[in-house]
Amino acid sequence: MGEDAKIILLMQEVYQPGDPARSCAANALIRALRAKRDLRREEDRIAREVALSSGAHGAAEVRRLCRLVA
């Protein structure tokens, strides 16, 4: 899957209503992709950062979305 396709998929997650943790996680991953970071290597760091604002659910969403776009 190309970088643009990954960003589009994550943007759909951002704009789905109802789950702010999912939106926060998707936004963090979009920022990482735009910065040309390797999501597999950075998954734990991004999950920890998202967990600071969205808790354990946000960290779980980061991991789920990383698997989705892998």
PQR file of N, CA, C, O and H, with PARSE charges and radii, in Angstrom:
ATOM      1  N   MET A   1       0.855  -1.172   0.000 -0.4000 1.5000
ATOM      2  CA  MET A   1       0.000   0.000   0.000 -0.0000 2.0000
ATOM      3  C   MET A   1       0.895   1.228   0.000  0.5500 1.7000
ATOM      4  O   MET A   1       1.823   1.319   0.804 -0.5500 1.4000
ATOM      5  N   GLY A   2       0.629   2.165  -0.887 -0.4000 1.5000
ATOM      6  CA  GLY A   2       1.422   3.379  -0.977 -0.0000 2.0000
ATOM      7  C   GLY A   2       1.130   4.348   0.162  0.5500 1.7000
ATOM      8  O   GLY A   2       0.132   4.218   0.870 -0.5500 1.4000
ATOM      9  H   GLY A   2      -0.125   2.090  -1.540  0.4000 1.0000
ATOM     10  N   GLU A   3       2.017   5.316   0.322 -0.4000 1.5000
ATOM     11  CA  GLU A   3       1.870   6.292   1.411 -0.0000 2.0000
ATOM     12  C   GLU A   3       0.573   7.081   1.288  0.5500 1.7000
ATOM     13  O   GLU A   3      -0.100   7.324   2.290 -0.5500 1.4000
ATOM     14  H   GLU A   3       2.828   5.422  -0.254  0.4000 1.0000
ATOM     15  N   ASP A   4       0.213   7.487   0.062 -0.4000 1.5000
ATOM     16  CA  ASP A   4      -1.019   8.254  -0.130 -0.0000 2.0000
ATOM     17  C   ASP A   4      -2.238   7.427   0.261  0.5500 1.7000
ATOM     18  O   ASP A   4      -3.165   7.944   0.884 -0.5500 1.4000
ATOM     19  H   ASP A   4       0.760   7.290  -0.751  0.4000 1.0000
ATOM     20  N   ALA A   5      -2.241   6.159  -0.095 -0.4000 1.5000
ATOM     21  CA  ALA A   5      -3.365   5.281   0.250 -0.0000 2.0000
ATOM     22  C   ALA A   5      -3.475   5.112   1.765  0.5500 1.7000
ATOM     23  O   ALA A   5      -4.577   5.082   2.313 -0.5500 1.4000
ATOM     24  H   ALA A   5      -1.488   5.739  -0.601  0.4000 1.0000
ATOM     25  N   LYS A   6      -2.335   5.002   2.434 -0.4000 1.5000
ATOM     26  CA  LYS A   6      -2.344   4.881   3.896 -0.0000 2.0000
ATOM     27  C   LYS A   6      -2.924   6.134   4.533  0.5500 1.7000
ATOM     28  O   LYS A   6      -3.720   6.050   5.467 -0.5500 1.4000
ATOM     29  H   LYS A   6      -1.440   5.026   1.989  0.4000 1.0000
ATOM     30  N   ILE A   7      -2.525   7.298   4.026 -0.4000 1.5000
ATOM     31  CA  ILE A   7      -3.029   8.558   4.582 -0.0000 2.0000
ATOM     32  C   ILE A   7      -4.532   8.678   4.355  0.5500 1.7000
ATOM     33  O   ILE A   7      -5.256   9.111   5.251 -0.5500 1.4000
ATOM     34  H   ILE A   7      -1.878   7.366   3.267  0.4000 1.0000
ATOM     35  N   ILE A   8      -5.008   8.306   3.182 -0.4000 1.5000
ATOM     36  CA  ILE A   8      -6.443   8.373   2.897 -0.0000 2.0000
ATOM     37  C   ILE A   8      -7.214   7.443   3.830  0.5500 1.7000
ATOM     38  O   ILE A   8      -8.261   7.820   4.355 -0.5500 1.4000
ATOM     39  H   ILE A   8      -4.420   7.954   2.454  0.4000 1.0000
ATOM     40  N   LEU A   9      -6.704   6.230   4.038 -0.4000 1.5000
ATOM     41  CA  LEU A   9      -7.352   5.283   4.928 -0.0000 2.0000
ATOM     42  C   LEU A   9      -7.418   5.835   6.356  0.5500 1.7000
ATOM     43  O   LEU A   9      -8.438   5.712   7.034 -0.5500 1.4000
ATOM     44  H   LEU A   9      -5.853   5.923   3.611  0.4000 1.0000
ATOM     45  N   LEU A  10      -6.322   6.440   6.797 -0.4000 1.5000
ATOM     46  CA  LEU A  10      -6.294   7.017   8.144 -0.0000 2.0000
ATOM     47  C   LEU A  10      -7.196   8.242   8.249  0.5500 1.7000
ATOM     48  O   LEU A  10      -7.803   8.474   9.295 -0.5500 1.4000
ATOM     49  H   LEU A  10      -5.493   6.541   6.246  0.4000 1.0000
ATOM     50  N   MET A  11      -7.290   9.024   7.183 -0.4000 1.5000
ATOM     51  CA  MET A  11      -8.181  10.194   7.194 -0.0000 2.0000
ATOM     52  C   MET A  11      -9.631   9.745   7.370  0.5500 1.7000
ATOM     53  O   MET A  11     -10.409  10.429   8.036 -0.5500 1.4000
ATOM     54  H   MET A  11      -6.797   8.835   6.333  0.4000 1.0000
ATOM     55  N   GLN A  12     -10.004   8.616   6.786 -0.4000 1.5000
ATOM     56  CA  GLN A  12     -11.353   8.091   6.983 -0.0000 2.0000
ATOM     57  C   GLN A  12     -11.591   7.758   8.452  0.5500 1.7000
ATOM     58  O   GLN A  12     -12.690   7.968   8.967 -0.5500 1.4000
ATOM     59  H   GLN A  12      -9.372   8.060   6.245  0.4000 1.0000
ATOM     60  N   GLU A  13     -10.571   7.243   9.126 -0.4000 1.5000
ATOM     61  CA  GLU A  13     -10.688   6.945  10.557 -0.0000 2.0000
ATOM     62  C   GLU A  13     -10.844   8.222  11.375  0.5500 1.7000
ATOM     63  O   GLU A  13     -11.578   8.240  12.363 -0.5500 1.4000
ATOM     64  H   GLU A  13      -9.679   7.072   8.708  0.4000 1.0000
ATOM     65  N   VAL A  14     -10.161   9.283  10.972 -0.4000 1.5000
ATOM     66  CA  VAL A  14     -10.233  10.547  11.698 -0.0000 2.0000
ATOM     67  C   VAL A  14     -11.650  11.094  11.681  0.5500 1.7000
ATOM     68  O   VAL A  14     -12.141  11.587  12.696 -0.5500 1.4000
ATOM     69  H   VAL A  14      -9.565   9.268  10.169  0.4000 1.0000
ATOM     70  N   TYR A  15     -12.301  11.010  10.541 -0.4000 1.5000
ATOM     71  CA  TYR A  15     -13.593  11.660  10.386 -0.0000 2.0000
ATOM     72  C   TYR A  15     -14.792  10.773  10.697  0.5500 1.7000
ATOM     73  O   TYR A  15     -15.932  11.211  10.539 -0.5500 1.4000
ATOM     74  H   TYR A  15     -11.902  10.610   9.716  0.4000 1.0000
ATOM     75  N   GLN A  16     -14.562   9.530  11.138 -0.4000 1.5000
ATOM     76  CA  GLN A  16     -15.681   8.720  11.600 -0.0000 2.0000
ATOM     77  C   GLN A  16     -16.111   9.249  12.961  0.5500 1.7000
ATOM     78  O   GLN A  16     -15.271   9.483  13.831 -0.5500 1.4000
ATOM     79  H   GLN A  16     -13.636   9.175  11.267  0.4000 1.0000
ATOM     80  N   PRO A  17     -17.405   9.437  13.150 -0.5600 1.5000
ATOM     81  CA  PRO A  17     -17.873  10.011  14.415  0.2800 2.0000
ATOM     82  C   PRO A  17     -17.790   9.023  15.576  0.5500 1.7000
ATOM     83  O   PRO A  17     -17.842   7.808  15.388 -0.5500 1.4000
ATOM     84  N   GLY A  18     -17.662   9.568  16.759 -0.4000 1.5000
ATOM     85  CA  GLY A  18     -17.867   8.777  17.956 -0.0000 2.0000
ATOM     86  C   GLY A  18     -16.688   8.416  18.824  0.5500 1.7000
ATOM     87  O   GLY A  18     -16.862   8.284  20.035 -0.5500 1.4000
ATOM     88  H   GLY A  18     -17.620  10.555  16.912  0.4000 1.0000
ATOM     89  N   ASP A  19     -15.498   8.246  18.281 -0.4000 1.5000
ATOM     90  CA  ASP A  19     -14.391   7.754  19.100 -0.0000 2.0000
ATOM     91  C   ASP A  19     -13.209   8.721  19.026  0.5500 1.7000
ATOM     92  O   ASP A  19     -12.417   8.651  18.086 -0.5500 1.4000
ATOM     93  H   ASP A  19     -15.357   8.353  17.297  0.4000 1.0000
ATOM     94  N   PRO A  20     -13.080   9.616  19.997 -0.5600 1.5000
ATOM     95  CA  PRO A  20     -11.977  10.575  19.968  0.2800 2.0000
ATOM     96  C   PRO A  20     -10.597   9.923  20.060  0.5500 1.7000
ATOM     97  O   PRO A  20      -9.631  10.463  19.520 -0.5500 1.4000
ATOM     98  N   ALA A  21     -10.484   8.783  20.728 -0.4000 1.5000
ATOM     99  CA  ALA A  21      -9.189   8.095  20.823 -0.0000 2.0000
ATOM    100  C   ALA A  21      -8.746   7.607  19.449  0.5500 1.7000
ATOM    101  O   ALA A  21      -7.569   7.706  19.101 -0.5500 1.4000
ATOM    102  H   ALA A  21     -11.268   8.344  21.167  0.4000 1.0000
ATOM    103  N   ARG A  22      -9.687   7.081  18.671 -0.4000 1.5000
ATOM    104  CA  ARG A  22      -9.366   6.620  17.317 -0.0000 2.0000
ATOM    105  C   ARG A  22      -8.913   7.795  16.456  0.5500 1.7000
ATOM    106  O   ARG A  22      -7.953   7.679  15.693 -0.5500 1.4000
ATOM    107  H   ARG A  22     -10.643   7.001  18.954  0.4000 1.0000
ATOM    108  N   SER A  23      -9.593   8.905  16.579 -0.4000 1.5000
ATOM    109  CA  SER A  23      -9.243  10.097  15.808 -0.0000 2.0000
ATOM    110  C   SER A  23      -7.856  10.606  16.185  0.5500 1.7000
ATOM    111  O   SER A  23      -7.068  10.976  15.314 -0.5500 1.4000
ATOM    112  H   SER A  23     -10.372   8.999  17.199  0.4000 1.0000
ATOM    113  N   CYS A  24      -7.560  10.625  17.470 -0.4000 1.5000
ATOM    114  CA  CYS A  24      -6.247  11.069  17.945 -0.0000 2.0000
ATOM    115  C   CYS A  24      -5.150  10.132  17.430  0.5500 1.7000
ATOM    116  O   CYS A  24      -4.097  10.588  16.984 -0.5500 1.4000
ATOM    117  H   CYS A  24      -8.200  10.325  18.178  0.4000 1.0000
ATOM    118  N   ALA A  25      -5.402   8.833  17.496 -0.4000 1.5000
ATOM    119  CA  ALA A  25      -4.424   7.852  17.020 -0.0000 2.0000
ATOM    120  C   ALA A  25      -4.184   7.998  15.525  0.5500 1.7000
ATOM    121  O   ALA A  25      -3.039   7.975  15.074 -0.5500 1.4000
ATOM    122  H   ALA A  25      -6.257   8.463  17.859  0.4000 1.0000
ATOM    123  N   ALA A  26      -5.256   8.149  14.758 -0.4000 1.5000
ATOM    124  CA  ALA A  26      -5.117   8.293  13.308 -0.0000 2.0000
ATOM    125  C   ALA A  26      -4.362   9.570  12.958  0.5500 1.7000
ATOM    126  O   ALA A  26      -3.527   9.568  12.053 -0.5500 1.4000
ATOM    127  H   ALA A  26      -6.186   8.167  15.125  0.4000 1.0000
ATOM    128  N   ASN A  27      -4.647  10.651  13.663 -0.4000 1.5000
ATOM    129  CA  ASN A  27      -3.925  11.905  13.408 -0.0000 2.0000
ATOM    130  C   ASN A  27      -2.439  11.761  13.688  0.5500 1.7000
ATOM    131  O   ASN A  27      -1.611  12.266  12.929 -0.5500 1.4000
ATOM    132  H   ASN A  27      -5.325  10.652  14.398  0.4000 1.0000
ATOM    133  N   ALA A  28      -2.095  11.079  14.766 -0.4000 1.5000
ATOM    134  CA  ALA A  28      -0.678  10.874  15.101 -0.0000 2.0000
ATOM    135  C   ALA A  28       0.020  10.056  14.015  0.5500 1.7000
ATOM    136  O   ALA A  28       1.162  10.345  13.657 -0.5500 1.4000
ATOM    137  H   ALA A  28      -2.767  10.668  15.383  0.4000 1.0000
ATOM    138  N   LEU A  29      -0.658   9.043  13.494 -0.4000 1.5000
ATOM    139  CA  LEU A  29      -0.056   8.220  12.448 -0.0000 2.0000
ATOM    140  C   LEU A  29       0.059   8.984  11.128  0.5500 1.7000
ATOM    141  O   LEU A  29       1.022   8.800  10.385 -0.5500 1.4000
ATOM    142  H   LEU A  29      -1.585   8.808  13.785  0.4000 1.0000
ATOM    143  N   ILE A  30      -0.912   9.831  10.842 -0.4000 1.5000
ATOM    144  CA  ILE A  30      -0.827  10.661   9.636 -0.0000 2.0000
ATOM    145  C   ILE A  30       0.378  11.592   9.726  0.5500 1.7000
ATOM    146  O   ILE A  30       1.123  11.745   8.758 -0.5500 1.4000
ATOM    147  H   ILE A  30      -1.695   9.980  11.446  0.4000 1.0000
ATOM    148  N   ARG A  31       0.567  12.208  10.883 -0.4000 1.5000
ATOM    149  CA  ARG A  31       1.733  13.093  11.062 -0.0000 2.0000
ATOM    150  C   ARG A  31       3.034  12.314  10.871  0.5500 1.7000
ATOM    151  O   ARG A  31       3.971  12.813  10.248 -0.5500 1.4000
ATOM    152  H   ARG A  31      -0.038  12.083  11.669  0.4000 1.0000
ATOM    153  N   ALA A  32       3.093  11.102  11.401 -0.4000 1.5000
ATOM    154  CA  ALA A  32       4.300  10.276  11.258 -0.0000 2.0000
ATOM    155  C   ALA A  32       4.540   9.909   9.795  0.5500 1.7000
ATOM    156  O   ALA A  32       5.679   9.944   9.328 -0.5500 1.4000
ATOM    157  H   ALA A  32       2.331  10.697  11.907  0.4000 1.0000
ATOM    158  N   LEU A  33       3.491   9.561   9.075 -0.4000 1.5000
ATOM    159  CA  LEU A  33       3.645   9.226   7.652 -0.0000 2.0000
ATOM    160  C   LEU A  33       4.115  10.429   6.849  0.5500 1.7000
ATOM    161  O   LEU A  33       4.977  10.309   5.980 -0.5500 1.4000
ATOM    162  H   LEU A  33       2.566   9.532   9.454  0.4000 1.0000
ATOM    163  N   ARG A  34       3.550  11.571   7.142 -0.4000 1.5000
ATOM    164  CA  ARG A  34       3.950  12.781   6.412 -0.0000 2.0000
ATOM    165  C   ARG A  34       5.393  13.166   6.702  0.5500 1.7000
ATOM    166  O   ARG A  34       6.058  13.787   5.873 -0.5500 1.4000
ATOM    167  H   ARG A  34       2.849  11.669   7.848  0.4000 1.0000
ATOM    168  N   ALA A  35       5.875  12.793   7.886 -0.4000 1.5000
ATOM    169  CA  ALA A  35       7.269  13.055   8.253 -0.0000 2.0000
ATOM    170  C   ALA A  35       8.190  11.934   7.766  0.5500 1.7000
ATOM    171  O   ALA A  35       9.377  11.915   8.091 -0.5500 1.4000
ATOM    172  H   ALA A  35       5.335  12.288   8.560  0.4000 1.0000
ATOM    173  N   LYS A  36       7.637  11.005   6.988 -0.4000 1.5000
ATOM    174  CA  LYS A  36       8.399   9.889   6.399 -0.0000 2.0000
ATOM    175  C   LYS A  36       8.991   8.967   7.456  0.5500 1.7000
ATOM    176  O   LYS A  36      10.093   8.447   7.283 -0.5500 1.4000
ATOM    177  H   LYS A  36       6.673  11.021   6.724  0.4000 1.0000
ATOM    178  N   ARG A  37       8.264   8.764   8.547 -0.4000 1.5000
ATOM    179  CA  ARG A  37       8.734   7.854   9.584 -0.0000 2.0000
ATOM    180  C   ARG A  37       8.247   6.439   9.306  0.5500 1.7000
ATOM    181  O   ARG A  37       7.214   6.244   8.666 -0.5500 1.4000
ATOM    182  H   ARG A  37       7.368   9.186   8.687  0.4000 1.0000
ATOM    183  N   ASP A  38       8.986   5.469   9.785 -0.4000 1.5000
ATOM    184  CA  ASP A  38       8.627   4.060   9.650 -0.0000 2.0000
ATOM    185  C   ASP A  38       7.670   3.701  10.784  0.5500 1.7000
ATOM    186  O   ASP A  38       8.065   3.668  11.950 -0.5500 1.4000
ATOM    187  H   ASP A  38       9.825   5.627  10.305  0.4000 1.0000
ATOM    188  N   LEU A  39       6.411   3.432  10.440 -0.4000 1.5000
ATOM    189  CA  LEU A  39       5.404   3.175  11.468 -0.0000 2.0000
ATOM    190  C   LEU A  39       5.707   1.929  12.279  0.5500 1.7000
ATOM    191  O   LEU A  39       5.412   1.890  13.473 -0.5500 1.4000
ATOM    192  H   LEU A  39       6.090   3.459   9.493  0.4000 1.0000
ATOM    193  N   ARG A  40       6.283   0.921  11.666 -0.4000 1.5000
ATOM    194  CA  ARG A  40       6.592  -0.315  12.410 -0.0000 2.0000
ATOM    195  C   ARG A  40       7.618  -0.058  13.508  0.5500 1.7000
ATOM    196  O   ARG A  40       7.495  -0.566  14.623 -0.5500 1.4000
ATOM    197  H   ARG A  40       6.523   0.953  10.696  0.4000 1.0000
ATOM    198  N   ARG A  41       8.627   0.735  13.177 -0.4000 1.5000
ATOM    199  CA  ARG A  41       9.666   1.036  14.167 -0.0000 2.0000
ATOM    200  C   ARG A  41       9.169   2.012  15.230  0.5500 1.7000
ATOM    201  O   ARG A  41       9.583   1.931  16.386 -0.5500 1.4000
ATOM    202  H   ARG A  41       8.727   1.148  12.271  0.4000 1.0000
ATOM    203  N   GLU A  42       8.294   2.923  14.849 -0.4000 1.5000
ATOM    204  CA  GLU A  42       7.859   3.995  15.743 -0.0000 2.0000
ATOM    205  C   GLU A  42       6.535   3.709  16.447  0.5500 1.7000
ATOM    206  O   GLU A  42       6.045   4.546  17.205 -0.5500 1.4000
ATOM    207  H   GLU A  42       7.958   2.988  13.909  0.4000 1.0000
ATOM    208  N   GLU A  43       5.957   2.544  16.206 -0.4000 1.5000
ATOM    209  CA  GLU A  43       4.626   2.234  16.749 -0.0000 2.0000
ATOM    210  C   GLU A  43       4.559   2.404  18.265  0.5500 1.7000
ATOM    211  O   GLU A  43       3.626   3.028  18.769 -0.5500 1.4000
ATOM    212  H   GLU A  43       6.355   1.864  15.590  0.4000 1.0000
ATOM    213  N   ASP A  44       5.529   1.863  18.998 -0.4000 1.5000
ATOM    214  CA  ASP A  44       5.505   1.954  20.463 -0.0000 2.0000
ATOM    215  C   ASP A  44       5.623   3.398  20.939  0.5500 1.7000
ATOM    216  O   ASP A  44       4.920   3.809  21.861 -0.5500 1.4000
ATOM    217  H   ASP A  44       6.288   1.357  18.589  0.4000 1.0000
ATOM    218  N   ARG A  45       6.506   4.163  20.315 -0.4000 1.5000
ATOM    219  CA  ARG A  45       6.671   5.567  20.711 -0.0000 2.0000
ATOM    220  C   ARG A  45       5.385   6.354  20.457  0.5500 1.7000
ATOM    221  O   ARG A  45       4.949   7.125  21.311 -0.5500 1.4000
ATOM    222  H   ARG A  45       7.078   3.829  19.565  0.4000 1.0000
ATOM    223  N   ILE A  46       4.781   6.160  19.287 -0.4000 1.5000
ATOM    224  CA  ILE A  46       3.545   6.867  18.947 -0.0000 2.0000
ATOM    225  C   ILE A  46       2.432   6.441  19.903  0.5500 1.7000
ATOM    226  O   ILE A  46       1.653   7.278  20.359 -0.5500 1.4000
ATOM    227  H   ILE A  46       5.135   5.533  18.593  0.4000 1.0000
ATOM    228  N   ALA A  47       2.353   5.150  20.208 -0.4000 1.5000
ATOM    229  CA  ALA A  47       1.326   4.652  21.135 -0.0000 2.0000
ATOM    230  C   ALA A  47       1.483   5.286  22.510  0.5500 1.7000
ATOM    231  O   ALA A  47       0.492   5.658  23.138 -0.5500 1.4000
ATOM    232  H   ALA A  47       2.986   4.470  19.838  0.4000 1.0000
ATOM    233  N   ARG A  48       2.728   5.413  22.987 -0.4000 1.5000
ATOM    234  CA  ARG A  48       2.957   6.058  24.294 -0.0000 2.0000
ATOM    235  C   ARG A  48       2.524   7.515  24.272  0.5500 1.7000
ATOM    236  O   ARG A  48       1.916   7.997  25.228 -0.5500 1.4000
ATOM    237  H   ARG A  48       3.534   5.111  22.478  0.4000 1.0000
ATOM    238  N   GLU A  49       2.831   8.220  23.191 -0.4000 1.5000
ATOM    239  CA  GLU A  49       2.448   9.630  23.090 -0.0000 2.0000
ATOM    240  C   GLU A  49       0.929   9.790  23.059  0.5500 1.7000
ATOM    241  O   GLU A  49       0.384  10.667  23.729 -0.5500 1.4000
ATOM    242  H   GLU A  49       3.325   7.828  22.414  0.4000 1.0000
ATOM    243  N   VAL A  50       0.254   8.955  22.293 -0.4000 1.5000
ATOM    244  CA  VAL A  50      -1.207   9.035  22.210 -0.0000 2.0000
ATOM    245  C   VAL A  50      -1.832   8.652  23.547  0.5500 1.7000
ATOM    246  O   VAL A  50      -2.854   9.219  23.934 -0.5500 1.4000
ATOM    247  H   VAL A  50       0.697   8.242  21.749  0.4000 1.0000
ATOM    248  N   ALA A  51      -1.235   7.703  24.254 -0.4000 1.5000
ATOM    249  CA  ALA A  51      -1.759   7.274  25.553 -0.0000 2.0000
ATOM    250  C   ALA A  51      -1.749   8.410  26.570  0.5500 1.7000
ATOM    251  O   ALA A  51      -2.566   8.412  27.491 -0.5500 1.4000
ATOM    252  H   ALA A  51      -0.405   7.242  23.940  0.4000 1.0000
ATOM    253  N   LEU A  52      -0.853   9.364  26.424 -0.4000 1.5000
ATOM    254  CA  LEU A  52      -0.823  10.496  27.351 -0.0000 2.0000
ATOM    255  C   LEU A  52      -2.111  11.302  27.301  0.5500 1.7000
ATOM    256  O   LEU A  52      -2.560  11.819  28.325 -0.5500 1.4000
ATOM    257  H   LEU A  52      -0.190   9.362  25.676  0.4000 1.0000
ATOM    258  N   SER A  53      -2.714  11.414  26.111 -0.4000 1.5000
ATOM    259  CA  SER A  53      -3.941  12.202  26.002 -0.0000 2.0000
ATOM    260  C   SER A  53      -5.199  11.343  25.893  0.5500 1.7000
ATOM    261  O   SER A  53      -6.283  11.789  26.269 -0.5500 1.4000
ATOM    262  H   SER A  53      -2.349  10.994  25.280  0.4000 1.0000
ATOM    263  N   SER A  54      -5.071  10.122  25.385 -0.4000 1.5000
ATOM    264  CA  SER A  54      -6.260   9.298  25.140 -0.0000 2.0000
ATOM    265  C   SER A  54      -6.281   8.004  25.939  0.5500 1.7000
ATOM    266  O   SER A  54      -7.203   7.203  25.784 -0.5500 1.4000
ATOM    267  H   SER A  54      -4.191   9.759  25.080  0.4000 1.0000
ATOM    268  N   GLY A  55      -5.305   7.787  26.774 -0.4000 1.5000
ATOM    269  CA  GLY A  55      -5.296   6.607  27.622 -0.0000 2.0000
ATOM    270  C   GLY A  55      -4.948   5.326  26.875  0.5500 1.7000
ATOM    271  O   GLY A  55      -4.464   5.344  25.743 -0.5500 1.4000
ATOM    272  H   GLY A  55      -4.556   8.437  26.900  0.4000 1.0000
ATOM    273  N   ALA A  56      -5.214   4.220  27.551 -0.4000 1.5000
ATOM    274  CA  ALA A  56      -4.878   2.908  26.993 -0.0000 2.0000
ATOM    275  C   ALA A  56      -5.652   2.611  25.719  0.5500 1.7000
ATOM    276  O   ALA A  56      -5.150   1.933  24.823 -0.5500 1.4000
ATOM    277  H   ALA A  56      -5.608   4.205  28.471  0.4000 1.0000
ATOM    278  N   HIS A  57      -6.873   3.120  25.642 -0.4000 1.5000
ATOM    279  CA  HIS A  57      -7.671   2.905  24.438 -0.0000 2.0000
ATOM    280  C   HIS A  57      -7.012   3.570  23.225  0.5500 1.7000
ATOM    281  O   HIS A  57      -7.015   3.008  22.129 -0.5500 1.4000
ATOM    282  H   HIS A  57      -7.280   3.671  26.370  0.4000 1.0000
ATOM    283  N   GLY A  58      -6.456   4.747  23.420 -0.4000 1.5000
ATOM    284  CA  GLY A  58      -5.755   5.432  22.332 -0.0000 2.0000
ATOM    285  C   GLY A  58      -4.528   4.659  21.876  0.5500 1.7000
ATOM    286  O   GLY A  58      -4.263   4.562  20.678 -0.5500 1.4000
ATOM    287  H   GLY A  58      -6.453   5.203  24.310  0.4000 1.0000
ATOM    288  N   ALA A  59      -3.778   4.109  22.826 -0.4000 1.5000
ATOM    289  CA  ALA A  59      -2.607   3.306  22.481 -0.0000 2.0000
ATOM    290  C   ALA A  59      -3.014   2.054  21.719  0.5500 1.7000
ATOM    291  O   ALA A  59      -2.341   1.658  20.768 -0.5500 1.4000
ATOM    292  H   ALA A  59      -3.993   4.189  23.799  0.4000 1.0000
ATOM    293  N   ALA A  60      -4.113   1.432  22.131 -0.4000 1.5000
ATOM    294  CA  ALA A  60      -4.607   0.248  21.422 -0.0000 2.0000
ATOM    295  C   ALA A  60      -5.043   0.612  20.004  0.5500 1.7000
ATOM    296  O   ALA A  60      -4.846  -0.170  19.074 -0.5500 1.4000
ATOM    297  H   ALA A  60      -4.661   1.754  22.903  0.4000 1.0000
ATOM    298  N   GLU A  61      -5.630   1.788  19.839 -0.4000 1.5000
ATOM    299  CA  GLU A  61      -6.039   2.239  18.507 -0.0000 2.0000
ATOM    300  C   GLU A  61      -4.830   2.471  17.610  0.5500 1.7000
ATOM    301  O   GLU A  61      -4.881   2.166  16.418 -0.5500 1.4000
ATOM    302  H   GLU A  61      -5.789   2.423  20.595  0.4000 1.0000
ATOM    303  N   VAL A  62      -3.741   3.006  18.163 -0.4000 1.5000
ATOM    304  CA  VAL A  62      -2.518   3.185  17.375 -0.0000 2.0000
ATOM    305  C   VAL A  62      -2.050   1.832  16.849  0.5500 1.7000
ATOM    306  O   VAL A  62      -1.730   1.695  15.669 -0.5500 1.4000
ATOM    307  H   VAL A  62      -3.700   3.253  19.131  0.4000 1.0000
ATOM    308  N   ARG A  63      -2.013   0.851  17.716 -0.4000 1.5000
ATOM    309  CA  ARG A  63      -1.553  -0.481  17.304 -0.0000 2.0000
ATOM    310  C   ARG A  63      -2.486  -1.091  16.263  0.5500 1.7000
ATOM    311  O   ARG A  63      -2.019  -1.707  15.305 -0.5500 1.4000
ATOM    312  H   ARG A  63      -2.273   0.962  18.675  0.4000 1.0000
ATOM    313  N   ARG A  64      -3.795  -0.930  16.436 -0.4000 1.5000
ATOM    314  CA  ARG A  64      -4.756  -1.467  15.470 -0.0000 2.0000
ATOM    315  C   ARG A  64      -4.601  -0.795  14.122  0.5500 1.7000
ATOM    316  O   ARG A  64      -4.605  -1.461  13.086 -0.5500 1.4000
ATOM    317  H   ARG A  64      -4.175  -0.430  17.214  0.4000 1.0000
ATOM    318  N   LEU A  65      -4.464   0.527  14.129 -0.4000 1.5000
ATOM    319  CA  LEU A  65      -4.330   1.252  12.870 -0.0000 2.0000
ATOM    320  C   LEU A  65      -2.987   0.964  12.181  0.5500 1.7000
ATOM    321  O   LEU A  65      -2.910   0.954  10.953 -0.5500 1.4000
ATOM    322  H   LEU A  65      -4.460   1.068  14.970  0.4000 1.0000
ATOM    323  N   CYS A  66      -1.942   0.732  12.963 -0.4000 1.5000
ATOM    324  CA  CYS A  66      -0.653   0.363  12.373 -0.0000 2.0000
ATOM    325  C   CYS A  66      -0.783  -0.975  11.639  0.5500 1.7000
ATOM    326  O   CYS A  66      -0.247  -1.146  10.544 -0.5500 1.4000
ATOM    327  H   CYS A  66      -2.004   0.740  13.961  0.4000 1.0000
ATOM    328  N   ARG A  67      -1.492  -1.909  12.249 -0.4000 1.5000
ATOM    329  CA  ARG A  67      -1.715  -3.199  11.570 -0.0000 2.0000
ATOM    330  C   ARG A  67      -2.576  -3.012  10.319  0.5500 1.7000
ATOM    331  O   ARG A  67      -2.368  -3.689   9.312 -0.5500 1.4000
ATOM    332  H   ARG A  67      -1.927  -1.770  13.138  0.4000 1.0000
ATOM    333  N   LEU A  68      -3.529  -2.105  10.384 -0.4000 1.5000
ATOM    334  CA  LEU A  68      -4.417  -1.854   9.256 -0.0000 2.0000
ATOM    335  C   LEU A  68      -3.658  -1.323   8.036  0.5500 1.7000
ATOM    336  O   LEU A  68      -3.938  -1.724   6.906 -0.5500 1.4000
ATOM    337  H   LEU A  68      -3.698  -1.555  11.201  0.4000 1.0000
ATOM    338  N   VAL A  69      -2.715  -0.437   8.260 -0.4000 1.5000
ATOM    339  CA  VAL A  69      -1.993   0.170   7.142 -0.0000 2.0000
ATOM    340  C   VAL A  69      -0.658  -0.498   6.828  0.5500 1.7000
ATOM    341  O   VAL A  69       0.065  -0.067   5.930 -0.5500 1.4000
ATOM    342  H   VAL A  69      -2.487  -0.111   9.177  0.4000 1.0000
ATOM    343  N   ALA A  70      -0.333  -1.562   7.579 -0.4000 1.5000
ATOM    344  CA  ALA A  70       0.938  -2.262   7.348 -0.0000 2.0000
ATOM    345  C   ALA A  70       0.984  -2.936   5.994  0.5500 1.7000
ATOM    346  O   ALA A  70       1.985  -3.565   5.652 -0.5500 1.4000
ATOM    347  H   ALA A  70      -0.920  -1.912   8.309  0.4000 1.0000
TER
END
